Amino acid sequence: MKGAIFDIDGTLLDSMGAWWDACRSFFTRYGLYFTDEQGVELKEMRLEDSLPMLIKRYGLSVTPAEAIDEIKKEVVNAYKTSIPLKPYAKEYLEKLKRGGVRTAVATSGYKELCQTAFKRLGVFELIDEYAFSQEVNKSKEHPDIYLLAAKRLGAEPNECTVYEDIVAGIKSAKQGGFSACAIYDPSNEGDTDVLKQCADHYITGWKALL
C-alpha cells in the first residue's frame, strides 16, 4: 500500500454525535423531528447539497446558507474542545508513517474544523494531504474525492486503501479502483451487513490493524 485515504467524521474522529446533535437542534427549531434517515442523507452528501434538498422538502423558512451557518456554529466548539479521536486511530496513523505510507483525508466536512481538531489531538503532522468535497463539487456517491486524494498522494487508486464508515463511500471507492476498508461507527450500525459485503475489509476499530 502506497497511500491511505481516510474519511474523518465517524472514521478517524468520534464526531457523528456532535453533528447529529447540531442537526437535531436545527430541525427542532423549525418544528421538525430529526430522523436517522435524514442523518444518513446529511452524512453521505455535502451540507451544501443535502440541506437545500431538505429545506425544500419540508418548506422551511430559512436559506441554505443560513442553515449551514447555524449548524456549523453549533459544532465549532466541539471540534475545538471535546471531539475525540476514535481509539487507536493515532497509533494506526503512526504505524503508517513509520512504514512510509503517505496519508490523506477525503471529507465532506470543513477544512478549518478538521484541522483544528487534528492539531488539538496531536495528529496534524500525521496527515500528508487533504481533499474536500467542495473541491470536486460532488458527493461521496462519486469517486472523485478519492481520486483527488490519490493524485495528491502521488499514487494510483490500486495503490491506495480508502477507510470509510458509510456505504456510499465504500461503493464509490471500489468504483474508483481503490481497496476499501469499512469501519464500524454507531451511526452505521444498521448498515453492517452491507458494509461487510461491499468492502474488502471490515473492522470494528483501529486496534484491529495494529
LOSE-448834 format. One record per residue (C-alpha): residue in three letters; chain; x, y, z. Coordinates in nm, 3 decimals. Layout:
N
ALA_A_X_Y_Z $
...
This chain:
210
MET_A_0.000_0.000_0.000 $
LYS_A_0.143_0.333_-0.111 $
GLY_A_-0.135_0.561_0.015 $
ALA_A_-0.404_0.557_0.283 $
ILE_A_-0.712_0.778_0.240 $
PHE_A_-0.934_0.844_0.540 $
ASP_A_-1.279_0.982_0.592 $
ILE_A_-1.288_1.199_0.904 $
ASP_A_-1.627_1.211_1.076 $
GLY_A_-1.717_0.868_1.210 $
THR_A_-1.389_0.720_1.084 $
LEU_A_-1.091_0.900_1.241 $
LEU_A_-1.295_1.125_1.470 $
ASP_A_-1.574_1.018_1.702 $
SER_A_-1.771_1.319_1.586 $
MET_A_-2.101_1.198_1.445 $
GLY_A_-2.277_1.264_1.775 $
ALA_A_-2.182_1.632_1.757 $
TRP_A_-2.319_1.664_1.404 $
TRP_A_-2.635_1.470_1.493 $
ASP_A_-2.696_1.697_1.793 $
ALA_A_-2.643_2.013_1.587 $
CYS_A_-2.873_1.894_1.309 $
ARG_A_-3.136_1.776_1.556 $
SER_A_-3.125_2.115_1.727 $
PHE_A_-3.160_2.293_1.393 $
PHE_A_-3.460_2.088_1.280 $
THR_A_-3.626_2.119_1.621 $
ARG_A_-3.605_2.498_1.596 $
TYR_A_-3.812_2.472_1.280 $
GLY_A_-4.066_2.233_1.429 $
LEU_A_-3.937_1.909_1.277 $
TYR_A_-3.816_1.581_1.425 $
PHE_A_-3.467_1.485_1.303 $
THR_A_-3.470_1.122_1.189 $
ASP_A_-3.189_0.872_1.136 $
GLU_A_-3.275_0.873_0.765 $
GLN_A_-3.216_1.248_0.748 $
GLY_A_-2.888_1.196_0.930 $
VAL_A_-2.772_0.948_0.668 $
GLU_A_-2.863_1.193_0.391 $
LEU_A_-2.661_1.468_0.560 $
LYS_A_-2.358_1.244_0.613 $
GLU_A_-2.345_1.098_0.261 $
MET_A_-2.371_1.441_0.096 $
ARG_A_-2.218_1.783_0.146 $
LEU_A_-2.430_2.012_0.362 $
GLU_A_-2.438_2.245_0.060 $
ASP_A_-2.619_1.968_-0.131 $
SER_A_-2.830_1.797_0.134 $
LEU_A_-2.966_2.098_0.324 $
PRO_A_-3.126_2.272_0.022 $
MET_A_-3.299_1.943_-0.059 $
LEU_A_-3.431_1.900_0.297 $
ILE_A_-3.529_2.268_0.327 $
LYS_A_-3.731_2.240_0.006 $
ARG_A_-3.883_1.907_0.107 $
TYR_A_-4.016_2.042_0.436 $
GLY_A_-4.081_2.401_0.327 $
LEU_A_-3.856_2.557_0.592 $
SER_A_-3.838_2.936_0.614 $
VAL_A_-3.458_2.954_0.605 $
THR_A_-3.199_2.978_0.328 $
PRO_A_-2.941_2.701_0.280 $
ALA_A_-2.661_2.944_0.369 $
GLU_A_-2.834_3.038_0.695 $
ALA_A_-2.894_2.671_0.778 $
ILE_A_-2.530_2.576_0.718 $
ASP_A_-2.415_2.868_0.932 $
GLU_A_-2.647_2.767_1.217 $
ILE_A_-2.529_2.405_1.217 $
LYS_A_-2.159_2.490_1.183 $
LYS_A_-2.176_2.733_1.475 $
GLU_A_-2.305_2.454_1.698 $
VAL_A_-2.026_2.210_1.613 $
VAL_A_-1.730_2.451_1.604 $
ASN_A_-1.684_2.448_1.980 $
ALA_A_-1.695_2.068_1.992 $
TYR_A_-1.415_2.044_1.734 $
LYS_A_-1.213_2.297_1.931 $
THR_A_-1.258_2.139_2.272 $
SER_A_-1.411_1.794_2.302 $
ILE_A_-1.442_1.572_1.994 $
PRO_A_-1.201_1.278_2.041 $
LEU_A_-1.014_1.055_1.803 $
LYS_A_-1.151_0.707_1.772 $
PRO_A_-0.950_0.467_1.991 $
TYR_A_-0.614_0.367_1.837 $
ALA_A_-0.659_0.595_1.533 $
LYS_A_-0.344_0.788_1.622 $
GLU_A_-0.148_0.468_1.673 $
TYR_A_-0.253_0.343_1.329 $
LEU_A_-0.156_0.672_1.164 $
GLU_A_0.182_0.649_1.338 $
LYS_A_0.224_0.292_1.214 $
LEU_A_0.160_0.403_0.856 $
LYS_A_0.405_0.691_0.892 $
ARG_A_0.676_0.454_1.018 $
GLY_A_0.609_0.227_0.722 $
GLY_A_0.646_0.505_0.468 $
VAL_A_0.278_0.507_0.369 $
ARG_A_0.153_0.855_0.277 $
THR_A_-0.181_0.960_0.422 $
ALA_A_-0.467_1.181_0.309 $
VAL_A_-0.813_1.267_0.431 $
ALA_A_-1.113_1.285_0.198 $
THR_A_-1.408_1.454_0.362 $
SER_A_-1.736_1.629_0.303 $
GLY_A_-1.656_1.834_0.613 $
TYR_A_-1.480_2.165_0.652 $
LYS_A_-1.106_2.232_0.647 $
GLU_A_-1.099_2.469_0.944 $
LEU_A_-1.293_2.225_1.163 $
CYS_A_-1.094_1.911_1.093 $
GLN_A_-0.754_2.080_1.107 $
THR_A_-0.845_2.248_1.437 $
ALA_A_-0.932_1.909_1.584 $
PHE_A_-0.624_1.738_1.436 $
LYS_A_-0.391_1.999_1.586 $
ARG_A_-0.555_1.968_1.928 $
LEU_A_-0.537_1.588_1.915 $
GLY_A_-0.174_1.571_1.800 $
VAL_A_-0.227_1.409_1.460 $
PHE_A_-0.199_1.710_1.228 $
GLU_A_0.159_1.617_1.134 $
LEU_A_0.049_1.261_1.055 $
ILE_A_-0.174_1.370_0.764 $
ASP_A_0.011_1.448_0.440 $
GLU_A_-0.270_1.568_0.212 $
TYR_A_-0.631_1.687_0.218 $
ALA_A_-0.918_1.654_-0.030 $
PHE_A_-1.258_1.815_0.023 $
SER_A_-1.592_1.750_-0.147 $
GLN_A_-1.619_2.124_-0.210 $
GLU_A_-1.318_2.094_-0.442 $
VAL_A_-1.475_1.832_-0.669 $
ASN_A_-1.832_1.959_-0.629 $
LYS_A_-1.963_1.605_-0.594 $
SER_A_-2.083_1.395_-0.303 $
LYS_A_-1.923_1.072_-0.187 $
GLU_A_-2.162_0.881_-0.409 $
HIS_A_-1.895_0.954_-0.672 $
PRO_A_-1.526_0.852_-0.653 $
ASP_A_-1.393_1.196_-0.749 $
ILE_A_-1.288_1.298_-0.398 $
TYR_A_-1.087_0.978_-0.351 $
LEU_A_-0.928_1.018_-0.694 $
LEU_A_-0.824_1.372_-0.600 $
ALA_A_-0.673_1.246_-0.274 $
ALA_A_-0.479_0.973_-0.456 $
LYS_A_-0.349_1.225_-0.709 $
ARG_A_-0.222_1.446_-0.428 $
LEU_A_-0.054_1.146_-0.270 $
GLY_A_0.119_1.069_-0.599 $
ALA_A_-0.039_0.725_-0.611 $
GLU_A_-0.270_0.526_-0.836 $
PRO_A_-0.607_0.411_-0.697 $
ASN_A_-0.494_0.048_-0.691 $
GLU_A_-0.203_0.153_-0.468 $
CYS_A_-0.434_0.306_-0.205 $
THR_A_-0.682_0.194_0.058 $
VAL_A_-0.984_0.408_0.141 $
TYR_A_-1.111_0.393_0.500 $
GLU_A_-1.478_0.486_0.534 $
ASP_A_-1.778_0.439_0.759 $
ILE_A_-2.058_0.494_0.505 $
VAL_A_-2.191_0.263_0.234 $
ALA_A_-2.186_0.532_-0.035 $
GLY_A_-1.817_0.599_0.028 $
ILE_A_-1.721_0.232_0.022 $
LYS_A_-1.913_0.170_-0.301 $
SER_A_-1.770_0.472_-0.482 $
ALA_A_-1.416_0.393_-0.364 $
LYS_A_-1.450_0.045_-0.514 $
GLN_A_-1.593_0.201_-0.830 $
GLY_A_-1.283_0.421_-0.849 $
GLY_A_-1.047_0.123_-0.831 $
PHE_A_-0.946_0.150_-0.465 $
SER_A_-0.921_-0.112_-0.196 $
ALA_A_-1.182_-0.025_0.066 $
CYS_A_-1.187_-0.083_0.440 $
ALA_A_-1.511_-0.014_0.628 $
ILE_A_-1.503_0.078_0.996 $
TYR_A_-1.783_0.047_1.248 $
ASP_A_-1.948_0.357_1.388 $
PRO_A_-2.270_0.370_1.593 $
SER_A_-2.420_0.582_1.315 $
ASN_A_-2.379_0.298_1.061 $
GLU_A_-2.490_0.008_1.280 $
GLY_A_-2.786_-0.066_1.055 $
ASP_A_-2.556_-0.094_0.753 $
THR_A_-2.314_-0.351_0.894 $
ASP_A_-2.411_-0.634_0.659 $
VAL_A_-2.397_-0.411_0.351 $
LEU_A_-2.060_-0.266_0.453 $
LYS_A_-1.919_-0.616_0.501 $
GLN_A_-2.045_-0.718_0.157 $
CYS_A_-1.915_-0.411_-0.026 $
ALA_A_-1.579_-0.355_0.144 $
ASP_A_-1.261_-0.557_0.104 $
HIS_A_-1.220_-0.545_0.481 $
TYR_A_-1.445_-0.457_0.774 $
ILE_A_-1.311_-0.361_1.117 $
THR_A_-1.486_-0.271_1.440 $
GLY_A_-1.200_-0.044_1.546 $
TRP_A_-0.847_0.069_1.462 $
LYS_A_-0.685_-0.169_1.710 $
ALA_A_-0.754_-0.449_1.463 $
LEU_A_-0.494_-0.302_1.225 $
LEU_A_-0.210_-0.253_1.474 $
